[in-house]
Amino acid sequence: MAPMRTDIEAPTITELIDAIPVDDTVREVQRDEALLHTIPDPGQMRIWKNYEPLGVVTFPMKHTPSNFSPPQGIYESDYIHIEWQKMNGRQPIYHRNTDVDEIAYQVSGNRTLISEKGSVDLEVGDFSRIPVTVAHDNRGVDDVHLIFYIPTPVSECVPASRTTEYLIPPFPGWEPGTAIELITEHLGAVGPERGSDSATFLTNEKMLLETAKTEAEPITILRASGSSEVEWLYKSQHVWLGSTTLVNSHGKVYRRHRCADEIQCQVKGSRTLVTQRGFIKLEPGDFTSIPAGCAFTSIVHEESTHLTVLTRYPTPPKPLFSKTAVQTSLELIDRARRET
């Protein structure tokens, strides 16, 4: 391991050790930042592991033309399944989950959500939650969105910005006809290799959409305010989902989750992630997962936004890493803080 430089003064930093999503207890500790990132020589003890550096998977945040294809998996466990999807036009099916609420975040372009609970046009920054058992379809225009399948129940933590409503036609040019309906279990998985569909059949689309006339609770659309460092929008027993906005942060407050991994998706601006598992620059479209017990902070110049997913149990990535963190050093941290 490369030694820390001694000509750079190591600042004292604050570390917050939390227990979310189990409870709200937080312990505050003052630390020497250089020592925090120094792994001691094990000598003859051999009682700690060699820690793998953080890896990053990357997906485009802008739409590129192509034929329709199923969503691509990013992270998956028994408690959450995260996917990336793009479309220009309609998806070919109505989808109905039997075990999860389906949350989507609009990354770029526009999309019309069409469902038994009504329809709504979605814009960049919108979150939507489709309750379990509700049939839904999408029509995208240069669309990219992220999907989070989370076992029910899932609660919403901020007021709705708007809701779906009964609309016939749901978009210009729509005509009534017969549609395909697909019913799935096990976190929305589809496709011939790993699909968990239990039934596929034809349905009368107009009859399906007419259900919205009598629905007492429409689908709510949420938006993050961007006014706080982290804003939780959805919570379940094992998973929390929120949005984190940072402005001109020097990263002198670290956080360590003792009960959860944190998956991060960079959606706006750039950010330097500093952790005990490595140092890495994140750009829009980069995803990474910080394991429980690992201290981390972010250095930001100007403004940065990333989605934050707390998951009580490990959720491994599906694609290969596009890049890997380098060993954290005081020199790298100092350089990042001095950048303008």
Summary of the structure (lengths in Angstrom):
residues: 340
radius of gyration: 21.9
end to end distance: 29.4
largest distance: 74.1
contacts: 1073
relative contact order: 0.21
helix: 7%
strand: 47%
